Amino acid sequence: MIHRILVATAALAISTPLAAQDKPAAEKSAPAAPELQTQTREMSGTFGGQRIAYSATIKENLLSSEKGQPEAVIITTSYVKQPRDASRPVFFLFNGGPGSGSVWLQMGAFGPKRVAIPSDAKDDGAPPYPLLDNPDSLLDVADLVFIDPPGTGFSYLTEGTDPKKYYGLEADASAVATVIRRWLNDNGRWNSPKYLGGESYGTTRTAMVARELEGETYNDVGLNGLVLISTILDFAGREPTPGNEMAYIVTLPNMAAAAYYHDKAQAPSVEAIVEEARRFAIGPYAAALLKGQDLPDAERAAVRAELSRLTGLSETYLENADLRVTSQRFYKELLRDRGQTIGRLDARYTGRDFDNAGETPDNDPSFYGIDAGYTAAINSWARDTLGFETTREYQSIGSEPGRNWEWSLSGRGRGAYLNVAPFIGQAMRQNSGLRTFVAQGYYDFATPFFGAEYSLNRTGIPQDRIEWHYYDAGHMMYVRDEDRAKLSSDIRAFIRAR
């Protein structure tokens, strides 16, 4: 059982008034280290067609200050094939947020068990949610270590710890890199092939952690592969702001894919329409946006017509929006005539708002359509099966890290353009054996696939060691059964090809 940290006060010698004057009124001792737990279960399952015996271990890892004071407890959940083999690859994984626990990748994609939710973009409904064997787990090709940074999952900061020491681009990466090095020490795996990967902000974290692991001159950890699932590295295209046109450009192919899926645009296939949208976005559309108010009327009309064909939105609506439609407006407008909204994480999902007159959706149907099942699954698995004991609530999407997150990079100056893709380029240039795997869903507006392509084809990033894979779902493409199997097969091949 995790215990709260007790603050002990030093006893005061108060036998005489003089003694009371000679010593401070109160002295606080350093916080006591929390009692840590490790739970291990021996299990077996069939993964990738192979019967595998494995140890499942959930462990609390304590991080302390330079003075030895406890600061953070980070949970790792490891699945290691038995008997142990130091030559086997080990794959370190985390989710994003920042603030998201590893539940999504662990219980949805690669762990030995997965939660069963609808595969056809329907709501997961009410419990119980079946917990099934997961033949798509990667345990046949690698040992798996899921990491929950502080403020996610069951991990936490100890009482009195300054959030700035752990909640930020660089602080978070340093903590995760420390946990990885400790795991390698404790398990005798320094010479194992090593893979690092995450989803969403977890891809940002992957770039930052790779910088930490491969950039330490005296404690370098060589990596074999980076796995980026639903990638966000260059933040210029994340949300549109006045004068910044990039967000409109990188989300246009997503709009075309969503319009195609919901029969608002016509094309031979989703691949065909997104390729048309890519070319239009980076060509005539980008040129039109950059011309601003100097855009000639004839060119404006031509761009507006093509934009309407690709997105399924009326030319009147596009003209009223000055050819610049935010994603939030698109979710509401595309199916307004049907009284429906579409999802942000996965545009295949549809929802119904309180009314149909608003400008943006009430909520994201692709999140509330799956979250209950995942939360139930991770709590059942960790507490009931693995025996983890805690009164803490599992933070599938914790708010504390996001509220305190430091988004700047040291040495970049105030308000600097945030792009961590160059760290991947640097790691690949300095490690000739490092390869990168990129997985993107066509219907993901949270981390648009065209934005990922744009961020990783910049100067300084070796293109011959990057693999691209696309899926017919959204941000968590593995919620669709066919794409979970494809993602697993694609990554399995990536690991075997080292």
N, C-alpha and C positions, 0 to 999 in steps of 0.2 A: 504494500500500500504506500502510495506517495504521501509523505507527511508535509504539512505546511512548515515553512522555516520559522523556527522560534528565535526570537531576539532576547538574549539573556542580558540582564543588567548586572554589572559588577556590584558586589556587596560593599556597603560603605562603613567605614569605621567611624562611629558616631558616639563613642563613649564619653567624649568631652567636647566642649565647644571648640577648643583649639584643634582637635583632630578633624572636626568638620571643616575648619577653615583651611587645613593643610591639604585636603583632597578635593577633587572636583565633585560637584553636587551629584553627578551621575556619569557613569562610563558605560558605553555600549560595547560589547564584544562583537567580533565578526559573526555574521550569520552562519549558523551551522549548515553543513552540507546536507542536502536532502538525501533520504534513504533511497537508493536506486534499486531497480529490479530488472532482472533478465528472465524471460520465460522461453523455454524451448520445447517444441513438440516434434516427435519423429513421425513422418508421414510418407505417403507414396501416391503417385498418380501417373497418368499417361499424358505426355506432352510431346507434340510433334511426332506422334506415333511411337514413342519410346516409353517404356515403363521405367519410372525414376523414383528411387528412394531419396528423400531429402529431409533436412532439418529446417524447421521454421522457427526463427528466433526473433522475438520482439524485445528490444533493449533500450534502456535509458542511458544516454551518454551525457556526462556532466562537463560543461565548459566553465572554466574559472578565469578570474582576472590574473594579471601578472603577480598580484599579491596573494593569490590562492583563494580568493573569495569566490564562492559559487555564483554564477551569473545566468546560466541557461542550461536547460535539460532538453536534449534533442533525441527524438525517437528514431531508431532504425528498425526496419522489419526485413530480415534476411532470409532468403530461401537458398540453401546450399545443398547440392547433390552429395549423397553419401555412397561410398566412402569419399572423403574429401580429396580433391585433386587440384594441386596448386597450378597445374598447367591449363586448367579450364579458364575461359574468359569470365570476368565478373562485370556486371552491368549495374551502374549506380543510376537511380532514377528519382525524379521529384516532379511535382506539379508546379503550378504557377501562382497566379494572383496579382501581386504578392499577397499571401495569406491563405493560399489553397493547400490543403493537405494532399498527401499522395494517394488518397482513396480512389481517385478517378482512374489513374493508370494501374493501380494495384488491383482494384476490384472490378475494373471494366475491361482491361486489356491484357496484362502480362502476368498477374499473380496466378497462383495455382487454383484459386477459386474465383468465380465471377458472379455478379448479381445478374439475374435474368430480368431484363426490362424489355418492352416492346422494341422490335427492330425496325418498325415501319413509321417512325416519327410520331407515335401516339403517346399520350400521357401514361406514366407508369402506375397511376391509380393508387389504391390503398394497399396496405400490407395484408398478408405476408408477401415478401419478395423472395423468390427462391434463390438460394445460394448453390451454384452448380459447379461441378468439375470444369476446369477450363483447359481443354486440349490445346488452345492457342497460346498458353503460357510458353515463355522462352526457356524454361528450365532444361530443356534437352540440349541447348547450345551454350548456356551461360548461367552462372549463379547470379541471383538478383538481390539487390539491396535498395529498398525504398527508404528515402530520407524525408522526414518532416522537419523543416527548419522551425525555429522558434515562432510561436504564434500560429502554427498550423498543426492540424491533427491533435495529438495529445502533448506536443512539445510546448514549452513555456519558458518565460524569463522568471528567474527567482525574484523574490521580494527585494525591492530597492535597486534592481538593475536598470540602468539608463537605457531606454529603448533605442537611442541613437547608436549604441554599441553593437546592435544586431539588426536593426531594421533599416536597410539601405542597400543600394547596389553593391558596394564594396564590402560593407560589414557582413552582409548575408553570405556573400561568396566566400569570405574568409572563414566563417563558421562552418559552412558546408565542406570546404576543402579540409579543414581540420578534422572533421568527423570521418571523411574518406581516408585520410592518412592513418587515423587511429584504427579504422576497420582493417586496413591493409596490414598494419602492425599486428593486431590481435589475431588475425586469421592466417598470417604467414603467406600473404598474397602479393607481395611487392613485384614479383616477376610474372604475374599473370597478365594476359591480355586484358586491357581495361577499356570499358565503354562508358560514356557519360551521356545522359540525355534527359530531356524534360519536355513538358507540354506548355504552350502559351507563354506566360512570363517565365516558365521553366526553361524555355529556349534562351531567353535573356540571361537567366541564371547559368545556363550551360556555358555561354560565352564567357561570363565573368569567372566561373569556377575553373574553366580551362585556362584562363589567364593566370589564376592563382596557382593551379597545379603545375603548369608547364613554365611559368615565369619565375619560379623560385630557384635562384641559382644554386643554393646549397641543399634543397630538398625537392628536387624536380620529380614530378610524377608523370611519366610518359603515358600518353593515351593512344589507343588504337582507333577509336571512332567516337564521333559525336552524333547523337540522334536528336533531331529537331522535329517535334510534332506540333503543328499549328504555330508557325514561327512569327515572333515579333522581336526584331533586332533594331530596326530603324524606326524611331518613334515619330518621325515627321509625318508619316502617313496615317497616324492613328486616329486623330480627330481633326476636322477642318477648323481653321481659325481664319479670320479675315486676312486675305493676302497670301495665305498658304494654300496652294491649289493641289498639292500632292495627294491629299486624302481622297479627293474626288476622282483622281486618276487611278489610284490603286484599288478602289472599291468598285469601279465600273464593271470589270469582268465578273465580280460576284453578283452584281445586280442582273447581269445578263444570264448567269447560271440560274438564279432564283426565278427570273421571269420565264425561262425555258421550263423549269421544273413545274411551275404552276400554270403552264399553258398560256402565258402572256406574251411569249415570243416564240418564233418558229425557227427550227434548225434541224439538221440531220441527227445531231447528238449534242450532249452538253459540251463535249470536247471541241466540237466545231464552233459552237457559239462563243465559248470563252476565248478561242483563238481569234475569232473576228473581233471580239471586244478588246483583247490585248492590243491588237494592231491599231484599232481605232483610238484607244485610250492614249497610247504613247505617240500617236501621230496626229491626225486632225483635231482630236479633242484636246490634247495637251497644248497644241499650237493655239487653238481658239481661246483657251483659258488664259494663256500667257499674254495674249494680245489685249486682254481686258476690254476697256471701253473703245479701243481702236479696232475692234473686230468688225469687219465689213458686214453689211446686212445680208448679202448673198451667202457669204461663208457661214454666218450665224444660222441662216435658214437650213443650209445643208447639214450642218452639225446637229441642229435640233432634230431634224427628221431622222437621222441615223441613230441618235441617242434614243429617240422614241421607239424605233424598231428594236433596238437591243434590250431596252429596259422594260418595255411594256407600258410605260407611262405616256400620257397624252402630251402632245406638243404644247398645248395650253398650259398644262402644269409645269412643264420644263421651262417654258418662257417665263412664267411667273416666278420660278426659282432661279432665274438668270443662268440656266444650264447647269446649276450646281445643286444637286440633290444630296442632302446628308443621308447617312445610313438610317438614322432614326426616322426621318420622314419617309424613306422608302419602305420601311417595315410596315408603316401604317397605310401608305398610299397604294401599294401594288395590288392588294386584294380588297380595297375599300368597297368596290362594287359588290363583293360577296359578304361584306360585313366581317372580314377576318383580318388579322395581322399575321406577320411571319416572324420567325425567330431570328435572334442575333447570333447566337452560338451555332444554330443550325437552321437555315432558311427553309428546310423542308417542313418544319413544325408550323402549325397555325394555331391561333388563339382568337378569343373574342373579348373585346374590351367592354367596359361599362356602357360606353356608347360609341358610335361610329363617326363622331364629328371631330374628334381630336386631331392634333397634328402629329403626335408620337404615341407609341403603344403604352398601355398601362404597365406592362411587364414583359418578360421574355418567355414565351411559351416553350422554348427549347431548353430553358433551365428548370422552370418549375415542373416540366414534364418528366424530369429524371432524378431530381435531387433527393427526394425522399427514399428511393430505393437504394441509392449509394450510401446514404448516411446510415440506414438500417443495416446494410451489409457489413460495413467496416466495424461498427460497434459490436455486432454479433460475432464476427470473426475474431477480432482482437480480444474481446472480453470473454466470450463463452468458449471459443475453440482454443485460442492460444493462452488463455488464462491471465491476461493482463488485468491488473487490479488498480483502479483509480476512480476517484470521484470527479475527475475533470471531465468536461464535455469535449467530445471530438469536434475540432474546428475544421469542417470541410471547406468553408470559405470564411476564414477569420477576418474580422474588421480591424483588429488592433494594428497589425503590420501596415496595412494600407494607410491608416490615419497618421502613422509616424514615419512613413518611408522617406528616405533621403534619395532623391533621384539624380543628384549631380555626381559627377566623377571628379576626383581630385585632380587638380592641375588643368581643368578644362574651362574654368572661369564661370562666372554667374550666368545662368540662363543659357548655357552652351547647348548646342544641337546634340541631342542624345542619340547615338548610334553605336551599338556594341559589336556590330558585324566585323569591324576591323580586327577585333581580338581573335575572332575565328580565323581570319586571314593570317594573322601573325602566327598563331599556333600551327596552322597548316604549313606555312613557309618554313618554320623552324623545326618541324617534325615531318619528315618525308613519308612516314608511314601512317600519318593521321588522315582519315577519310571522314566525310560528313554525309549523313543521310537526312533527307528532308521529306517530311510527310505533310501533305496539305489536303484539306477537304474543299471541294468546289463550293459548298454552301455555307462556308464559315465567314461571317462578317467581323468577328472579333479580331481575327488575325488573317487578313485577306491574302490569298495565295499569290496574287500579283505583287503585293507588298513584299512578301518573302523573296520572290524572284528578283525584284528590284534591289533589295538590300544585299543579296548574295552574288550579284553579277558585277559588283563594283570593282574597281582597280585594287589589286593586291590580294585577291582571294583566288587561289588555284581552282580553276573550273574543272579540271580533269579528275578531281577527287571528290566531286560532289554528285550525289545521286538524288534525283527528284522522283517522287511517287505521289500520285493523286488518287483521291477517293471520292465516291459518290455519296458523301455525307458531309457533316459540318465539322465544328471545332473538335468534338470528341467523335471522330469518325468510327471508332470501335463500338459505338452503340448500335450500329448497323451490323448484323451478323456477318454478311458477306465481306464487309470492309475490315472487321476485326480479324477475320481469317487471312485476308490479303495483307494487312499491315503486319501481322505476325510472320507470315511467309516472307514478306519483303525484308524485314529486319533480320530474320533467321538467315536468309541468303547473304545479307550484308555482313553479318558476323562471321559466317563460314568463309567468306571470300578474303579474309585477311591474309 
